[in-house]
Amino acid sequence: MVFFESDSDYSDDALGISVRANPERARRHWLETNFEVLQELYHTFLESGRGVFTDAFYQRGGFHTFAMHIYEFTQPGRVSYD
């Protein structure tokens, strides 16, 4: 069992993050990099949805859930469920 991570566990890529070594670190970096745009998109999403469906729209989700959904479904190679 590993109790700590060393810097040698991660290889460098264009972002300085190895997605293969630590996908959570890559996701967190993506969120920090795109936070302002995601925040604006989230507020527009809520405003539009609640304009149509009132307060019943997106009751069980929040910003983090929304952002992780966007991250998951906009990654290269992601297979659609169509």
N, C-alpha and C positions, 0 to 999 in steps of 0.2 A: 504494500500500500504506500502510495506517495503522499506525503504531507505538505510538500511545498513544490513549487515550480521554479526551475532555474531558467535564466534567459537562453541557455543553450538548447532548451526544448523547442524553441521556435526558430524557424528559418525566415529569412527576409524575402519579401516579395515587393511589389510596387508600393504597397501601403505600409510595409514594415511589419506585416502580420502574416502568419501562416494559417490559412484557413483549415488546412488538414490537421495541423497540430492542435489548434484550439478554435473551433468554430464559434464559440461563445464570445471570445475576444474580438473576432472579426465582426460579429453581429453588433456588439457594443460600439465598436469603432464606427460602423456604418450609421448607427443611431445618432451618435454624437456629431458626426460629420453632416448629417442631413436633418438635424433636429428642427431647425427653423422652418424648412420646407414641409416637413411632416406635420408640424404643429399647425401650419396654415391649412394644409390639406385636410387634417383631422377636423378642424373647426368648420371648414366648408362642407365636409361630409356630414357632420352633425346638423348643421344649419339646413342643408338641403333635405336630409332624411326626416328631420323633425317637422319641416315645413309640409311634408306630404303625410307622414305617419304619426304626427304629434309626439308626445312624450313616450310612446311605445317603441320608438325607434332606438335601436342599439342600447337597450337597457343594461345588458350584462357585459358590455365591453367598455374599455377605457382607452386612453391614449396608447399605453404600452401594448395592449392586445391588437389595436389597429396597426401600430407601427410594425409589430412582428408579422402580422398578416401581409403587409406590403413587402416587407423584407423577404419573406418566404416565397411569395409568388412573383417576385421580380428578379430572382437570381437566374443567371444563365444556365440553361440545361434543365430548368424546372419543367416537369411534365404536367400538362393541363389535365384536369379531371373531366373534360368535355365528353 
